[in-house]
């Protein structure tokens, strides 16, 4: 397809211009760029990522049921620009063109999510064949273009019917329904999809959706209720792992995709590094720690006290079902850590008001997170396979007079994070692939369409996709670092 203002030939030329621009940077930056161009392991996968609700649209087509985000987005006062994702970027109808966008980058993998209410409009019961057909078409299109599909089973679009019937994740019944849905998807797609992520960002869906009410379903639960939701979500993960194992084809691989609380040593001394490891284990106690250790930490249970979740030992065995990899969504440092003589063994340094941020105020750039988070996960839990399942930034992304989006802020962000990723892989941290968030601008949850994370700009009126300068940067990065 032709892009607005840029043909394929011009896009390729823009990539070359970008490379020339990079080579003209300062000597120090040039050395960093050279470092990022080597050291990735053989077979390292370069990809992009999206999620169903943010891009698909077509919320009332082919038998799709309503999700909690449909209800939430149509509730006055929930979305900052008063928008919704009824059409989003219309990926449901434009998926073939979108696969060509991936191919133009040279990407060899694509992480997408499956909309649970497309497969089971009522959350359970009779499946919807037309819903599955869409993902069959998408997977076939990806494979025909040499792109490996990585499917996420749950990216927050819970069927509204389960929220109405059970109270959603406040009930273990939803965890069980998630297992049944996962089993059905694995049975029907694992002949072509070899990688499944269970739940995307347990911590966000729990806290923003059930504590602060800022995400669907918009609840503000007391501590006891919140901790039970947290446990039920972790249980859903474990049950889904077992379902994929039982119903997927031989060789199917499965694991979580978590935005782990990132704990960075403020100064790289042995004491601070060890303190950051301790903080990583404790501050992720309700998610990665219980998944990978099969127990809640003593500090977590002590802090919860009477509000601790209700569970059985069998629950913990299910939650810690063996996984094949850990996916990590890494955007920003959550904490800079200093060793301390207190009972926790660490202190969290406050962020000064002058700490920089990207377009989104929460997104404080700290590229060292891309080194320390996978390193901590690999060392703490002996994880042998890690994927960076999301990394990217929002930007202002306004087209210049010539129609190009010169998003050099995003290029700065990506260059520095990828340099730190190369540092990690060169030291043997087992990161096997990287999925840039996001392929294109999309519906950014409660921010609506105000925050743009894509390397392709979307005109939300016409749905036209246009490559930003960062698309050329990422294309060049993939070309330089393609190691087979």
N, C-alpha and C positions, 0 to 999 in steps of 0.2 A: 504494500500500500504506500501511497505518498503521504508524507507528513506535512502539516501546514507550514509552508515556508521552507521546507527542506525535503529534497528528494533523497532516495537512498544513497546516490552518489555524493550529494552534498553532505549527508550525514557521515559517510565514510571520510570525506575531506575534513569535516569538523573534528573527527576523531584524530586525524593526523595533526591538525592544527593544535589540538589539545596537547598531544604528545610533545610538539615543538615548544609549546608554552611551558610545559613541565620541565623540559630540559634547560630552559632559560632561567630557572629559579636560582636562588642563591646556592652557593656551594654546600652549605650545611643542609639545606632542604634537599638538594640533589643527592647527597649521601643517604639521607633518610629514604628517598624514593628508590635509590638503588638497593638499599637493604630490603625494602618491601617487595622488590622484584625477584627475590630469591629466597630459598629456604622453606617453601611450602612443600608438603610431602607429595610423593607420587600419587596420582589419582585424586588430588584435592578437588572438591566440587565447588564451582562458583555458580551461584544461583540468585534468584529473586524470590520475594515472598509477598503474599496477599492474604486476605481472609474473605470468606463468602459474603457475610453481611455487608462488608465495606465496599464491595465492587459489583456483586451480581445483579442487584435490582430484581425485576421480574418477581416481586414478592407474592403475586397472585396468579402466577402462571404454572401450568402443568401440575396442578394439584398440591403445590407447596402450602403447608399450614403456616399459621402465624407464629412468630417467635416473640420472646420477651422484649427484644429490641424493637420490633414493630410496635408493640404496645407502648413502650417507653418513649420512643421517638415521636409518637403522636400525642404524647401527654404534654400539654402546655408548660413551658418553663424548664424543660429538661435539656434541650439542645440549644446551644448559645446563639446560633443563627436561624433558629426556628425551622430547620430543614429536617429531612428524613432520608432514608435510604431506599425508598420505593423503587427508584430507578438507578440510584448510585451512578456507577460508570457504565452500566448496561453490559457488563461482562457476560451475562447470560446469553446475549445475542451476538456479542462481538468477540467471543473467546478465540476464534480462529485468528483474527487480526492481532489479538493480544499475544498469542503464541508467537506470531511473527515478530513482535516487539522483543520478546525474549531471545529469539534466534538472531535478531540483528545485533544484540549485545554479545553474542557468543556464549550465553549462559547455557550450562549443561544440566541444570536442575531447577525445579520450581516447587516451592512450598505453597500449597493452597489449602483451604479448609473446605470441608463438606458441611453443608447446611443440614443439620439434623431434621428440621421440619420439612425439608424437601423429601427426605427418605421416609420419615414417619410423621405425617402431618399432625397426628394426635400424640406424638411422642412415643407411642407404643402401638401394639395391635397390628393392623394390616399395613404392610409397606406400600409405598407409592412407586410403581415401576417407572413412571415418567421422570420422577426425581432422580432415580438411579441412572436413567438413560443420559441425563445431562453430563454426569460425571464419567460415564463410559465414553461419551464423545470427546470430552476434554482430555481424558487420559490417552485415548487413541491419537488425538491430535498432537499431544506432547511427544509421545513416543515416535510418531512419524517424523518429527522434526529433531530427533536426537536429544530430547530433554527428559531427564529422569523425574518422574512424579514423586513428590513427598507429600502425603496427605495428612492433614490435621483433623482429628475426629470431632473436636469441640473447640470452637473459637467464639464462645459466649452466646451463641444464638439458640438458647434453650427453647424447645417448643412451648408456646404459651399454655397449651393444654396441661403440661406437667406442672407448671407454676400454679395453675388454677386447681388442679386435682390434688397435688401433694404438697404444695408450697415450695416447689422447685427443690433447690439444694438444701433446704431445711430438713428434708426427709431422705432417709436411706432408700426409699422407693425410687427416687430419681437416680441414685447411684446404680441401682439394679437395672433400670430402664436404659441407662447409658451403656451398660454392658451388653444388653440385648441388641441395641442399635449398632454398637461396635462390632459385634459378632456378624451381623448381617452385612455390613460394609466390607469387613475383611473377607468374608466368604465370596462376595461377588466382585471385588476389585483386586484381590491379592494375586490373581493370575498375571496382573500387569503392574500393580503398585507394590513395591517391595518394602517401603518404609512408611510407617504410620506413627504420628505423634498423637498421644492420647488427649491431653487437655492443654490448651495454651494459657499460660500465666495464671495458675491457680491463685496466686496471691492477689492479683488485681481483681479478678472476678469476685473473690471473697470480700476484699476490703472496700473497693469502690462500689460494688453492687449490693453489699449486705451490711456494711458499717456506716458508710457516708451517704449512701443513696445517690451517688453521682453517676453510676452506671445502672443498667437494667439488672435486676427488677426494681431498683430504687428503694431498697429496704434500709432501715437504720436499726439494726438489732442490738440488744444488750450483749455484754461479753459472753455470756453462756451460749446464747443463740449463735453468735458469730463463731465461736470455737467449734460448735457442732457442725455448722456449715463447712468450716475448714476441714474438719475430719471427713464429712460426707464427700466432699470434692476429692480428697486424697483417696478415699475408699473407691470412688468412681474410677479414678486412675487405675488403681490396682485391679479392679474387676475388668476394666477394658483391656489391660495387658493380658489377663488370663483369657479373655474372649478372643483376642487376636491370635494368641497362641493356639487356641482350640479350633478356630475356624479358618485361619489363614493358611495359605499354601506353605509348603516346606520352604524355609529360608526367609519367611517374612520377618521383618525386624520392627521393634516397637520400643518407644520410650516417651518421656514427657518433654514438653517445651516450656521452660520456666524462666520468668524474669527474676532470677535469684537476687536477693538483697546483696549488693556488691560492696565488699569491704576492702578498702585499699590501704596498705600501710602508708601512713602520712610521710614517713621517711623510711627508706629501705634499709633498715637495720634488722638483724636477726630477731631481736625482741619484738619489734613492731610487726614484722612478717608473721611471727607466731601469734601475736595478738589478733591480727587480721584473720588468721585461720580460725581461731577460737570464735571470733565474732561471726564469721561466715556460718559456722556450724550452729551457733545459738540463734542467730537472727533468721535462719531458714528452717527452724525446728519444725514448723508445721507443714512443710512442703518437702523440699529435697532431703532434709535430714531424716524424716520419718520414712520416706520412700526408699532411701538407700541404706538405712540402718535398721528399719523395722521397729523403731521405738521413738517415743517422744523424749526429749532431753529432760533431765531432772529440773533444770532451771525453768524450762517452759511450763512444766506441770506445776511447779511451785508458784510461779508468777500467776498462772491461771487460777490456782486454788480451787474454790468451790465452783468456779465457772469452767473448769476443765471439761473437755468433751467426754461423752459417754461412749465407751468402746470396749471391744473384747480383744483377747489375744489373737483370735482368728482374724479380726479386722486388721491387726498389725501385720500378720503374715500375708494377707491379701495385698495390702498397701505396698509391701516390700517385695512383691513378686519380681523375679529377676527381669531386668530390662537389657536391651542391646546397646543403648546409647542414651546420652543426656543432651537435650537441646537447650541452649542458653540464649535468651533474648537480652542483649547488652546495649544499653543506650548511654548510661551515665553512672558515675560513682554515687552510690547511696550514702556511703560513710567513708571518711578518712579516719583511720584507727591508730591509736597510740597505746603502747603497752602501759599497764597500770598495776599497782599493787592492791587493787580492790578485789572483791570476791569474784567479779567476772573476769578479771585479768586484762581488761581493756577499757579504754575511754574513747568515745566518739567525738571527734573534733567538730565544733559547730561550723557551718558554712558562713563566711563573712558576706555582708551585703554586696561587696564588690565582686563576688565570684561570677564569672561570665556565664551567659546562657544563650541558647540558640533562639529561634523564633518562638518556640514554646518555652514558657518561663521555667517549666520543670526540668527542661533538658539542659543540664549543666555539662558542658563538654569536659570529659576526663578520659582521654584515650587510653590511659594506663589500665582502665577497667577491662579492656579487651585482653590484656595480658594476665591480670591477677585473677579474674573470675574463673576462667577455665583452669588456670593453674591450681587454684584452691580446690576446685571440684575434683580434679584428677588426683591431687595429693590426699585430700581428706577421705575420699571414698573409693579410691583406687579405680576410678572410671577410666575405661580404655578407649572409649569412642565418644567424641563430643562434636556436636554441630552448633555453629552460631546460627540460630534460627531466625533472629531478627537483629538488625543494626542499621541505623540511619538517623536522619534528622529532618525536622520541618524547616521550611525557609519561606521568605516572602515571595520569591518565585514569580515576580512580575516580568512579563516579556519586555525586552528593549524595543527600540524603534524598528530594528530589523527583524523582530519577531522571535529572537532567541532569548531563552531564559539563561542568563549568565549566573548560575548559582554557585559562585566560587566559595560561598560559605559552606555549602554541602561538600564540595570537593575538598576543602580544608579539613572538614570533619572526617570524611571517609579516608583521606590520605593518612591522617594521623592514627586513626583507629586500626587501619590495615597494617601500618608499620608495627604497631604493638601486637597485632595478631601474628605477624611474621616473627616477631621476637619470641612469642610463645611456641610456635611450631618449630622454630629452629632449635629450641631447647628441649624438644621432645614432648611438649604438651600435646596430647592426642586429639587435636582438632582436625576433623576430616572434611569439613566443608563450611561454606559461608553463604548465608542467604540475606541479601540486601533488602531492607525495608525502606521503600517499597517499590515495586515495579512501576506503579502509577499513583497519582493523586487519587484519593478516595474519600469516603465518608469517615471522618475521624471521630467516631463515637460522639460523645457529648459536645465536642468542638464542631460538629457538623462538617462543613466544607471550608472552614476558616484556616485549618492547618494542613499544609501540603507536604507530604513526605515522599512523593514519587520522584523518580528520575525521568519519568515521562509526565509532562504537564497535561492535565485533562481540562478541556473546556466543558464545564458541567452543563452548559446549555446544549451544545452540539455533540458532546461526547468525543470530540476529536482529540486524539493523543498527539503530543508534540515532544520530541526529545529535548531535554534540557542539556546544558553543557555537561552536567554530571553523568548523563548517559554516555557521552563520548569518553569521559574519564573512566567510567566503569568498563566500557568496552575495551579500552586500552589496557586497563589493569588485568582483565581476564586474558587478553591476548599475550601479555608479557609473562603471565604466571601460569599459563596452561601447561601442566606437567602430567604426562600420561605414563 
